[in-house]
Amino acid sequence: MDKVMNLDLSVAYGDVDRDGLLLLPGVFKFLQEAAIKHADQYDTGTHAMLTRGESWVLNRLAATIHRYPRYEEVVRVTTWSSGIRVFKGFRDFRVYARSELILEASSLWIYVDLKNKSLTRVPTEIAAAFPFHDGTVFRPNLEKLRLVPPGAGTTAAATVAIRYSDIDGNGHVNNTAYFDLLQTALVRSGFPARPKRIEIQFLREIPADVTAVDVCLERQDRAIVFSIGLPEAPFAVGQAG
């Protein structure tokens, strides 16, 4: 068990778009897979969900994608914990194609009691045993990131259906599915399909009984501000560029 997890993955045909490039949700599936495998080594990943009814839930993420990998390209996802504080966990990622850095990201996760759907302290013995790596943090101020939805009166760019496959073991829409919703809305609205920069804040879960969400987009300077939600409230807000 190491401070840094290295996971080699190949881009599958089912995860590429019409141009043979990895889909946006596929990018973040790679990050999620590496994070879960690293956390499982210390009994804080899917194992904790099964044995203690607790789980990490992604709260914020900031990423720069320098290049989208192609079909059958092998990439290495490198990830490490940059700290655990009470119920918060900080994790960084780098993705390489051979020696080329193609993605860098920082993320903030919160530890929750799945039954009560409430924040809970990371068990002391796990927090003490989980190794921290003092590598460079891509976005050191991520905890202070506050994002706002598109302006009042912005019309929904797309109403996108929630599929059975979007629901994960926590009983809600998986975080990676949000990027599928976003990419679908971007394309339908005439924006580039593959943003190079993404910042997102997850506000609340999308329950399994939600059948569709509205994705609203607004061009602001060189960024596209977005929200994913229902008319009464967003589930996530962010910006892409």
N, C-alpha and C positions, 0 to 999 in steps of 0.2 A: 504494500500500500504506500503510495507516493504522494508527496505534496502536489505534484502536477500530474494530471491525467492526459495521456496522449492516446487518441483514438483515430485509427485509420479507417476511412470510409470511402466507398466508391459511389459515384452518382449513378443511380438506377434509371432505367428508361422510363419507368412510371412516374418519376419525379422531375422530368424535364418538360419544358414548354415546346411550342411549335418551332422554335429556333434551336432546340437541342441544348438549352441552358437550364440550369437548376431553377426550379420555381421558387418564388419567395418563401412560401411555407417550408419548402425543403431545406432552405438555408438554415432556418431556425429549428427544424427537426434535428439537424446535425448537432446544433448546440445543446438542445434538450437532451439528446441521447448521451452525449459526453458528460453533462452535468449529473444525470441520473446515475450513470455507471460509477462516477466518482463518489457520489453521495452514498450509493449502496455499499461501497467498501467500508463505510463507517456507520452503517445501519441508520442512515438518515434519509434514504431515498424511498423507493417503492417498498422496501422491507419495513420501514417505519409505518407506512400506510397500512400494511397488512397486520403488523404485530401490535402497534400502539394506537392506530387510528389517527395518526398525525401525518402531515405532509408539508413540503415546501410548495408555495404558490408564488409564481412570478409576479412582481409588483411594478418594476420599472426596468427598462432596457434601452440602451443607446448603442448603436452599431454603425460602423462605416463599412460598406461592402466595396472593396476596390475592384473586384471582378467576380462575376458569377461563373462557377465552374461548369464544364460541359459534360455531356453524357459519357460515362465510363471513366471520367477523370477521377483519380484517387487523390483525396485530400487528407490532411492530418489536422484534427481538431485538438487543440491544446487548451486545457482549462485548469483553473485553480481557485481555491477559496482565498479571498483577500480579507476575511474576517467574519466573525459571528458576534453579534451584540444582542443579548436578550432574545428577541424573537426575529431578528433580522440577520440575513446572511448575504454576503457580498461575493460575487463571483465574476471572474474575467475570462475572456475567450480570445484565442487567436486561431485562425484557420490558414493553413499553408497548402499550396500546390507545389510539391518539391520544396524549393527554397523561397518561393514567392509568397509574400504575405498577401492574402486576398480578402481577409476580414479581420476586424478587431472590434471587441464589444465589451461592455461592462453591464452587469445586471444586479438587481436587488430583489431578493426573495424574502417572503415572510413565512414564518412557521405557524401552522394553524391546526387546531383541533377539528377534525372533520365532522364529528358528531354535533358539536355545538357551533361549528362554523365561526370560531373565535380565535384570536391570536393566543398563542401559548408559548411559554419560554422553551427554548431549546434545552433538553435535558443537560444538566451540568456535566455529567460524565462524557457526553457526546461532544459538547462544545469544547471541553478540555482536551479531548483526544483528537479532534479533527485538525489536521495540520494546515497552517496558513503559509502561503508563499508570498514573499516580499517582492514579487515582480512588479514591473510598472503597471499601474492601473490606467486603463484607457480613459475612463471618465471618473476621476476621483470625487467629483461633486455630484454624483448621480442621486444621492439621497435628497438633495435640495431641488432636484428637477421638478418643476411644476408646469404642466402643460394645460392649455385651455382649448375648448372645442371651437369649431368654426363660428363665425359671427352670427348673431341673431338674424333670422330670415333666410339663412342658407338652405337651399333645397337639398333633399336627399339625392345624392349622385346615383345611388343604386340601392335597391332592396334585394338582399342576397339571402337565399335559403340556407338554413342550418341543416346539415346532413347527419344521419346516424353515425357516420364515421368521425364526425367532429367531436363527439362526446368521449371523454376519457374516464379512467378509473376513479377519478374524484367526483364523477357525476355531473360535470359541467363541461362546457366547450373548452377544449384544450387550447392553450395559449398559441400554439403554432397555427391553429385554424383561423385566428384573427388576421394573420398575414395573408391567408388565402382570400378572406373577405376583402381585405384592403387591396390586394392586387387585382381582384375582379373588378372592384369599383374604379380603380385607376384606369384600367383599360377601357371600361365602358364609357368613361368620361373623357377619353382622349388624352390622358396623361401617359407618360412613359411607364412601361410595365415593370421596369427594374430600377427602383430608386437606389441611389448610392449611399444615402444616409437615412437612418430611421431612429426616431426617439418615440417611445410609447410608454404610457402610464395606464396600467390596468386598474380600474376603479372598483369594479365588482364583477362577480362571475356571471356568465351567461348560463342560466339553468337549462337542464335538458328538455324542458317543455316549451322553450322558445323555438318557434319554427322559422323565423326570418328576422333579420335586423336591417336597419337603415345605416348605410355608410355615407356620411356627409363629407364633402371636400370643399376646401376654399384655398385659392391661390393667394399667398401672402409673401411678397418679395420673391425670393428664390425657393421658398418652401411651400409644400402643400400641407395645410393643416387639416386634420381629419378627426372624425369621431365615429365610433361604432356603437350603435345602441338602438333603443326604442324611442318613440316620440317623447316619453316622459323623462328619460334619463339615459345618459351614455354608459356603456360598459367599459369603454376605453377611449382615450384621447391621445393624439400624438401629432407628429409632423414628419414628413418625408421629403427628400430632395435629391 
